[in-house]
Amino acid sequence: MDNVSEIPRVLVLGAGVAGTRAALYLEELSQKGEIEIVVVNEKYYHLLILNLHEAATDRIGAKAVLLSLEEIFRDKNIILHCAKVTGINLNEKYVIASGKKISYDFLVIALGGKANFYNIPGLAEYALPLRTLKDAETIKDHILEMFKFGIKEHDVKKKKELLTFVVGGIGAAGTQFATELADWITDLRTHYDVSQDSVRIVAVEAMETMGIDRPLVRYAYKILKEKGIKPIFSTSIQSIDNHTIYMSNGKKIHSRTLVWTGGIKGHELIEKTGLQVNHQKRAKVNGYLEAEGHEGVFVIGDASVVINPETGKPMIPSAQMALNEATYVAEHLISRIRKKPLYEYKPHRRGVAISLGRKDGASIVYQFRLLGRIGKFFKILTEIRYFYMLGGLRQIIGGLRLRSHKTYFPSSTKT
C-alpha cells in the first residue's frame, strides 16, 4: 500500500491500548474525507493486557483477552493491515510491513513494550514474563505441570522446590498476578489434595514497598498476607538458574518458577529506527509527544517515556497513561490539520484500580479509596468502560460474554 493519498494519512503502528484508542478517537473527531487512518498490527486481535493475569491463572479463558480488530473497527473509516512492521524510514516517511511499503504524513508509534530483564544472569532464559497471550498460556501450563510433578515427588526438598512459586516485582501487574495466583492455588490444592504448608508463594521487590499508589499499599499488603503470600522488599534478584533464585540479601530461593513482572523496555524497532531513547530503550518525546527531533512522529504508550513536569521523573507506564496519551495525540492531530492552536500534553491520572484476587480490589476515585469488594466492583466498571470505548454496547456485551466462560483446570488433569 504505497499509494500517495490526496488527504493526510495518519499511520498508526500497533493496536494495543494506545494505538487502538488513538485510531478510534481520531476517526471520531475527524470529518469525512478529512484524513485517512491506517492501522498496522501484527496480530488480528486486540489484546486485553490488563487481564492477562487472569488468563495466566485460569480465571478466564484465552479467548476472553482477545478482541477482534475487524470487529472493533467495523463501520469505521479505518484501514486495518495485519502485518509485522520490520522497518521505519523517518527521512522518506514510510514503514515496511511484511515486505510492503506504506507511506505516511503523520506517524503514531504505539508498538508497546517487552519484558525488561535488566541483563540479570539467567533471567531471560529461566523467568516467565507476562506480556503476551503466549506468556499467559505458558505460565498456566507451567504451574499445572509443577503441581502434577509435585504431588508425585517423594523427595521433600525437590517437592518444596516444585511447589514454590516466585513473583518478581510487586507493582500493579505483580500484585494482581500474585493475588490471583493465590486464589487459583487454593483450588489446585483442593483438587490435588495438597496441604496448605506444601505450597509457597513468594513476591520479591527491589523497592522498599509495593510499587502501587501509596494510599493503597497498606490494604494491598494486608491482602497479600491473608492469602499466604510472603513479600520480600528492598531485595533484588541477582541471578537465576533452572532451580535456584539468588537474591541481593545473600539468600536463595529454591524454585522452578519465577514469573517476572519487574519492568518493561521499549520495542526493539524504537532504537533501531534511530530515535533517542532512555536507558529502558523507550523513546524520548517532547511536549507534543513527538519523538525528539522528528516532527509529526508521535510515540505513545509503553514505547515512550513521558516526564512528569512536577517531579521531573518518568511517569510509570500504565493503561490509563496510554489512553490519555492516545486521546491527546488524536486531538493534537486534528488541531494541526485544521491549523488550530496547539497545546502541550500534561500528564494526569484520574484514579487507579487494581484487582486483588477474585473478590478483592483497591481503587482510588477522586481521592477516595474503595477497598475490598467495592474496590473490585470499581475495577470491573473500569473494564466495562474500556469495552465501551472500543465499540459501545456491542463490545460491552461481547466482552462480558467472553469473560463468563471461565475455564479453570479440567477435571481430567488430576493424575
C-alpha positions in Angstrom: 0.0 0.0 0.0 2.3 2.7 -1.3 -0.3 4.9 -2.9 0.0 8.6 -2.1 -3.2 9.8 -0.6 -4.7 13.2 -1.6 -5.6 13.7 2.1 -3.3 13.5 5.1 -2.6 9.9 6.0 -2.1 9.0 9.7 -0.4 5.7 10.1 -0.8 4.0 13.5 1.7 1.2 14.3 0.3 -1.1 16.9 -3.2 -1.9 18.1 -2.8 -2.2 21.8 -4.3 0.2 24.3 -2.7 3.3 22.9 -2.8 2.5 19.2 -6.4 1.4 19.2 -7.6 4.4 21.2 -5.7 6.8 19.0 -7.2 5.4 15.8 -10.8 5.2 17.1 -10.8 8.7 18.7 -9.1 10.2 15.6 -11.8 8.7 13.5 -14.5 10.0 15.9 -13.1 13.6 15.8 -12.4 13.8 12.0 -14.9 14.7 9.3 -15.5 12.5 6.3 -12.7 12.8 3.8 -10.5 14.9 6.1 -7.9 12.3 6.9 -7.0 8.7 6.1 -6.4 6.5 9.1 -4.3 3.3 8.6 -3.6 0.9 11.4 -0.9 -1.8 11.2 -0.8 -4.6 13.7 1.0 -7.9 13.7 -2.0 -9.9 15.1 -5.6 -9.9 14.1 -6.7 -9.2 17.6 -6.5 -6.5 20.3 -5.0 -7.9 23.5 -6.6 -7.0 26.8 -3.2 -6.9 28.5 -4.7 -5.8 31.9 -6.5 -9.1 32.1 -3.5 -11.4 31.3 -3.0 -12.2 35.0 -6.5 -13.8 34.9 -5.7 -15.9 31.8 -2.4 -17.0 33.3 -4.2 -18.3 36.5 -7.0 -20.0 34.6 -9.5 -17.5 35.9 -10.7 -16.8 32.4 -10.1 -18.5 29.0 -7.6 -17.3 26.5 -10.4 -16.0 24.2 -11.5 -13.6 26.9 -8.4 -11.5 26.5 -8.7 -11.3 22.7 -11.0 -8.9 20.8 -11.2 -9.0 17.0 -9.7 -5.8 15.4 -12.0 -6.2 12.5 -14.9 -6.1 14.9 -13.6 -3.1 16.7 -13.0 -1.2 13.5 -16.3 -2.3 11.9 -18.2 0.6 10.4 -15.3 2.9 11.0 -13.3 4.8 8.3 -10.1 2.9 9.4 -8.0 0.7 7.2 -6.5 -2.3 9.0 -3.5 -4.2 7.9 -2.4 -7.3 9.8 1.3 -7.2 9.2 4.6 -7.2 11.0 6.5 -3.9 11.0 10.1 -4.5 10.2 11.4 -1.1 9.3 10.7 2.6 9.6 12.2 5.3 7.3 11.8 8.6 9.0 13.5 10.6 6.3 11.3 9.3 3.4 8.3 8.9 5.6 7.3 5.2 5.1 7.4 2.0 7.0 8.0 -1.6 5.8 5.3 -4.1 7.0 5.5 -7.7 5.9 7.6 -6.6 2.9 5.3 -3.8 1.8 6.0 -0.1 1.8 3.4 2.1 3.5 3.8 5.9 3.3 2.5 8.4 5.8 2.1 12.1 6.5 1.9 11.6 10.3 3.1 8.5 12.2 1.9 7.3 15.6 4.2 4.6 17.0 2.3 2.6 19.6 4.2 -0.7 19.4 4.2 -1.3 23.1 7.0 -2.8 25.2 8.6 -6.0 26.2 9.8 -7.5 29.4 12.9 -5.9 30.7 15.3 -8.5 32.2 18.0 -5.8 33.0 20.8 -8.2 31.9 20.3 -10.2 35.1 22.1 -13.5 34.5 19.7 -16.3 33.7 16.6 -14.2 33.9 15.8 -14.2 30.2 16.4 -17.9 30.0 14.5 -19.1 33.1 12.0 -16.4 34.1 8.4 -16.4 32.8 7.3 -12.9 31.6 3.7 -11.8 31.5 3.3 -9.6 28.4 1.6 -11.7 25.7 -1.2 -14.3 25.4 1.5 -16.9 24.8 3.2 -15.8 28.0 -0.1 -16.3 30.0 -0.7 -19.7 28.5 2.9 -20.8 29.2 2.6 -19.7 32.8 -0.7 -21.5 33.3 0.6 -24.7 31.8 3.8 -24.5 33.8 2.1 -24.1 37.1 -0.2 -27.1 36.4 2.9 -29.1 35.4 4.6 -28.2 38.7 1.6 -29.4 40.6 1.5 -32.7 38.7 5.2 -33.3 39.3 5.0 -32.0 42.9 2.3 -34.4 44.1 4.3 -37.4 42.8 7.7 -36.3 44.2 8.7 -38.1 47.4 11.9 -36.1 48.0 10.9 -33.3 50.4 13.5 -30.8 49.1 12.5 -31.4 45.5 8.8 -31.3 46.3 9.2 -27.9 48.0 11.2 -26.6 45.0 8.4 -27.7 42.6 5.7 -26.1 44.7 7.3 -22.8 45.4 6.2 -20.0 43.1 8.0 -16.7 43.0 6.8 -13.4 41.5 9.5 -10.9 40.6 8.2 -7.3 41.0 5.3 -6.2 43.3 4.0 -3.4 41.2 0.4 -3.4 39.9 1.0 -6.3 37.5 2.9 -8.4 40.1 0.3 -7.7 42.8 -2.6 -8.6 40.6 -0.9 -11.8 39.4 0.2 -12.9 42.8 -3.2 -12.5 44.5 -5.0 -14.2 41.6 -2.4 -17.0 41.7 -3.1 -17.5 45.4 -6.8 -17.9 44.8 -6.1 -20.4 42.0 -3.6 -22.4 44.1 -6.4 -22.8 46.7 -8.4 -24.6 44.1 -5.4 -26.6 42.9 -4.6 -27.7 46.5 -8.1 -29.0 46.9 -8.1 -30.7 43.5 -4.8 -32.4 44.0 -5.2 -32.9 47.7 -2.1 -31.0 48.7 -1.7 -29.5 52.2 -1.5 -25.7 52.6 2.0 -25.7 54.0 3.3 -27.6 51.0 2.8 -24.7 48.6 4.5 -21.3 48.9 4.1 -18.0 47.0 7.0 -15.5 47.4 7.0 -12.0 45.9 10.3 -10.2 45.6 10.5 -6.4 45.2 13.6 -4.2 44.8 11.9 -1.2 46.3 11.2 -0.6 49.9 7.4 -1.0 49.4 4.9 -2.2 46.9 5.1 -0.4 43.5 1.5 0.8 43.6 -0.2 4.1 44.7 0.8 4.8 48.3 -2.8 5.1 49.7 -3.5 1.5 48.6 -0.3 -0.1 49.9 -1.4 -0.9 53.4 -4.6 -2.7 52.3 -2.9 -4.5 49.4 -0.2 -5.7 51.8 -2.8 -6.9 54.1 -4.4 -9.0 51.4 -1.1 -10.4 50.3 -0.5 -11.7 53.9 -4.0 -13.0 54.2 -3.6 -15.0 51.0 -0.4 -16.6 52.4 2.0 -14.6 50.0 5.4 -13.8 51.5 6.6 -10.4 50.3 10.3 -9.6 50.4 11.2 -5.9 50.0 14.4 -3.9 49.4 15.8 -7.0 47.7 16.7 -7.5 44.0 17.2 -10.7 42.1 20.9 -11.1 41.2 20.8 -14.2 39.1 18.7 -17.4 38.4 19.3 -20.9 37.1 16.8 -23.6 36.5 16.1 -24.3 40.2 17.6 -21.5 42.3 17.0 -17.7 42.6 19.9 -15.8 44.1 19.0 -12.5 45.8 20.9 -9.4 46.8 20.4 -10.1 50.5 22.5 -13.2 50.2 19.7 -15.6 50.4 18.4 -18.1 47.9 15.0 -19.4 46.9 14.9 -22.9 45.5 12.1 -22.8 42.9 11.4 -23.9 39.4 9.0 -20.9 38.9 9.7 -17.2 38.6 7.0 -15.1 37.0 8.7 -11.8 36.0 6.7 -8.6 36.2 9.7 -6.4 37.2 9.8 -3.9 34.4 9.4 -3.2 30.7 11.5 -1.8 27.9 10.7 -0.3 24.5 10.1 -2.2 21.3 13.3 -3.1 19.5 12.3 -1.0 16.5 12.4 2.2 18.6 16.2 2.3 18.9 16.8 0.6 15.6 14.9 3.4 13.9 17.3 5.9 15.3 15.0 7.6 17.8 16.5 9.0 21.0 15.9 6.5 23.9 16.4 6.3 27.6 18.1 3.5 29.5 15.0 1.4 29.1 15.1 1.8 25.3 11.9 3.8 25.4 11.6 6.8 23.1 12.2 10.3 24.4 9.4 12.7 23.5 8.7 16.4 23.5 5.7 18.3 24.9 3.6 17.3 22.0 4.5 13.6 22.5 6.6 13.7 19.3 9.9 11.8 19.1 12.6 14.3 19.9 13.9 15.8 16.6 11.1 14.3 14.5 8.1 16.5 13.9 4.9 14.6 13.1 6.2 11.3 14.5 4.4 10.5 17.8 5.4 7.8 20.2 2.8 6.8 22.9 2.1 4.1 25.4 4.9 1.8 26.7 7.0 2.6 23.7 7.8 6.1 25.1 8.9 7.8 28.3 6.9 10.8 29.4 8.4 13.1 32.1 6.2 14.3 34.9 6.7 18.1 34.8 6.0 18.4 38.6 8.6 15.8 39.7 11.0 15.7 36.7 10.7 11.9 36.8 9.3 9.5 34.2 5.6 8.6 34.5 5.0 5.0 35.4 3.6 3.3 32.3 0.0 2.2 32.6 -3.1 1.6 30.6 -4.5 4.8 31.9 -1.5 6.8 30.8 -1.6 5.1 27.3 -5.3 6.1 26.9 -4.5 9.7 28.0 -1.6 10.0 25.6 -3.7 8.5 22.7 -6.5 10.9 23.4 -4.2 13.8 23.3 -2.4 12.8 20.1 -5.8 12.4 18.3 -6.9 15.9 19.4 -3.5 17.3 18.6 -3.5 15.9 15.0 -7.0 17.3 14.3 -5.9 20.7 15.6 -2.7 20.6 13.5 -4.6 19.5 10.3 -7.2 22.2 10.9 -4.4 24.7 11.7 -5.7 25.5 15.1 -3.7 26.4 18.2 -1.7 23.6 19.7 -1.2 22.9 23.4 1.4 20.6 25.1 0.5 17.4 26.8 0.0 17.5 30.5 0.2 14.0 32.2 -2.6 13.4 34.7 -4.3 10.5 36.4 -7.9 10.4 37.3 -7.7 7.4 39.6 -6.4 3.9 39.8 -8.0 0.4 40.1 -6.3 -2.9 40.8 -7.7 -6.3 41.5 -6.5 -8.3 44.5 -7.8 -11.8 43.6 -11.2 -12.9 42.7 -13.2 -11.0 45.3 -11.0 -8.1 46.4 -9.8 -4.9 44.9 -8.3 -1.5 45.7 -9.2 1.7 43.9 -8.8 5.5 44.2 -11.5 7.6 42.7 -11.3 11.4 43.1 -9.0 10.9 46.2 -11.5 8.4 47.8 -10.3 4.9 48.5 -12.5 2.0 47.6 -11.3 -1.2 49.2 -12.4 -4.8 49.2 -15.4 -5.9 47.2 -16.4 -2.3 46.3 -12.8 -1.8 45.0 -13.2 -4.9 42.9 -16.5 -3.7 41.6 -15.0 -0.4 40.5 -12.2 -2.3 38.8 -14.9 -4.2 36.8 -16.6 -0.9 36.0 -13.3 0.4 34.5 -13.2 -2.7 32.3 -16.7 -2.1 31.1 -15.9 1.5 30.4 -12.9 0.3 28.3 -15.1 -2.1 26.3 -17.4 0.8 25.7 -14.6 2.9 24.3 -13.7 0.1 22.0 -17.1 -0.1 20.4 -20.0 0.9 22.6 -22.7 -1.5 23.8 -21.7 -4.2 21.3 -18.2 -4.5 22.7 -19.5 -4.5 26.3 -21.9 -7.4 25.6 -19.2 -9.3 23.7 -16.5 -8.7 26.3 -18.7 -9.7 29.2 -19.9 -12.8 27.4 -16.3 -14.0 26.8 -15.4 -13.4 30.5 -18.3 -15.5 31.6 -16.7 -18.6 30.0 -14.3 -19.4 32.9 -12.1 -22.4 32.0 -10.5 -23.4 35.3 -8.4 -26.6 35.2 -10.3 -29.5 33.7 -11.0 -32.5 35.9 -9.1 -34.7 33.5 -5.8 -33.0 34.7 -5.9 -34.9 38.0 -3.5 -37.8 37.9 
